[in-house]
Amino acid sequence: MIEGCKDSNYKEIMQELCPELAATKHGEPLAAKRLPFLRNIITVGFRMDGALTWEESLERAELVPQEEIQRMANAVNVHDVCNMQYTSGTTGFPKGVMLTHYNVVNNGKCIGDRMDLSTADRMMIQVPMFHCFGMVLAMTASMTHGATLSPLPYFSTRASLACINQEKITCFHGVPTMFIAMLEHPDFEKTDFSFIRTGIMAGSPCPISKMRDVVDKMNMKEITIVYGETEASPGCTMSAADDPLEIRVATVGKPLPEIECRIINPETGETLPDGETGEFVARGYNIMKGYYKMPEATAEAVDDEGWLHTGDLACRTPEGNYRITGRLKDMIIRGGENIYPKEIEEFLYTCPKVKDVQVIGVPDEGLGEEIMACIILKEGAKATEEEIKKYVAAHMAKHKVPRYVSFMTEFPMNVAGKILKYQMRKDAIEKLGLEKAAGIKTA
């Protein structure tokens, strides 16, 4: 561990969790009451009582016979859990997703293949490595293909643009909000994108207009889209670097090798034909071993036949590509009408004053749910609630016009960069005084 990051002091946190550190002899294993299985803490760039430094940990290699290392290596099974990722928690409390060597290495390799990664590539990693985006799509994909890594401690728009300049970066990943921030930053015009060729945009659906800006203005002619979730380690489908631009901006590509994907009726489980919207389910080598110590939650996510139920709404095109249309839980049901937030979000991105937008459903006593548009305006732009409503009303059906419009400076996000829609809904209920409506079970 490092000493801290941003406003988190890891040293103080560990000293509070493990007061036994102060009395632990240097080099001896830790025996902590609150963390009984923790044996060693290794520090990077600082010292702490009861912990080893990174350099000291490397020196301890001399204490282990080569035969013991070989014995431990032989005892490892490819299907053993190698990493536990916590789901981003965009819809509630995070769960520990148990991923295996087989899950992670194969997924990274297949993703690197579709990106056409090679030893000539220099990848900037600005997405966190404690998340599958950084760990698999960036780090593992680069390691399996021999690419050079340029990791940043955390996402910073200015630092990312500087890294692209200084390191002659050829590829990098990001969630849509990262790309939007980079496109809007004052340093953008001074950044040399001539070496860039590819990368991945993932984490949440990307507005088509923003995807085109990334291709044209960032020179990411071979940018790809990966769709999946942590429980799938994480990639299920992916567009290829040489796919036509239309496929890469309008779909999330075809299934990765050895992964089965289907669109089903969420109520009956039957497979739906091409063009019809249903729940996206996947099965293959990439599906998690389960949620840590949560068998019931695991059974809800992965059925008896091994299909992972993503909770995402999607459809399959006749060519075999997939389109993500929204989430089952994101879908707004207003007076019996199914409304998909992504459709309204895509349209609001065409408004010249709108920089970013999230559409959520908020409870309503009469209609069950109402539409709320949360908008971040472009710098210097001004707009009123009525102006936004009229803009939507002029081009969309009346029942898709937001009842509420909230102007914001930023959206609540988790540390992995995902927007927390459940938190936005919670804040909106409080702000609009909708507690009574929220208490109605059908709302």
C-alpha positions, 0 to 999 in steps of 0.5 A: 500500500501507498501512504494515501491517495487524495483525501484517504490516508491509508496509513492512518486507516490501517493503524486504526484497524490494526492497533497491534501493528505498533507492537509487532516486531519488524519482519514478524507476521501480524496477528490482528483481532479485527483482521485475523487472516492478515499477515503482512502489510508491505508499504511503498514509498513510506515506513510504518511500524509492523510493516515491511517496505517493498524493498524488504519484501523483495529481499525475503525471496532469498529465504524461500528455497526454489523447491518451495516456490515450485511446490506452491506454483504446482498447487495453483489451479487455473480455476482458483480465485486470484482476485476479488473485485467489488462491484461498483455498487451503482444500484446498492451495496457492493458485493465481492466478485470472485474472479479466477486466473482462467477468467481474467487472463483469457478475457484480457488476452481476447480483448487485446486481440480485438484491439490489435495490441502489440509491442509497438503500443504504449498504453496510458492507464488512467482507469483504476486497477482495483476495477476490472477496467484497469486490471483486465482491459488495460493491464492484463491485455497489455501484459499478454501482448507486450505493450508498454504501460504508463499508469497514472495514480488516478484520473486527472484531466490535465495529467492525462493530456500531459501523459499523452504528449510526453509518452507518445501514447498510442492507446488509452481507456476511459468511461464516457465522462473521462473522454468528455472532460478531456475534450472540454479541457483548456489543454486539449488543443495543445495535446498531440494526438498524432500517435493515438490509434485505439482505446476502449470506451466502457463503463456506461453507455456512450452518447453517439455524438461524443463517440464521434468527437473522440474518433475525429478530435482525438485521432482514435480511429480504431477505438473500440467498445467493450460491454460487460460487467464485473461478474463477467470479468468483465468483457462479454462483447466487443467491437473490433478495431477494424469494424466500420465506424457505424458499428463501433458508435452504434453497437457494443460489437459481437461476443468475445471468443468462447462466450455465448450471449442471448437476449431473453424475455426477463419474465419467461426466459425465452430467447427473443428474435433479432431486433427485439429488446430483452435482458442480456444474458451471457455464459462462458469461461468469463463468468465469476465463481460467485459473490464472496460469502453470498450464495443467495445473491450468486444464485440470483445472478447466475442461473442453474444453466450458468447464464449470468443475468446482467439486468441490462436491456439489449437487442441483437442486430441481424449481423450479430452485434448487440445494442444496449438500450438501458437497464431493467432497473433504470427503465422508467414506468410512467403511467404504464408507459415504459420509458428508456432514459438512454433515449432521452439522454441521447437526444439531450446531448444534441442540445448545444448548451448541454455538456453532460446529462443523466435521466432518472426516474423519481417517484410520483403518487399518480403516475408511479414514476416521473422523468427527471433530467439532471444536466451539466451545462457547458461552460458559460451556457445558461438555460432554464428548466422551461427551455429544456422541456420545450427542447424535448417537447419539440422533438419527442413524444409528450410522455418523454418530456421531463417533469423535472429538470435539475442543473448540476455542476457534477454527478455523484460517482464512485471511485471507478468513475461510474455515475451513481444513479441510485444516489441521484434518485435518493437526492432528488426525492429529498430535494423535491419532497417526494418522500410520500410518493417514494413510500408507495410500493408501486412508485 
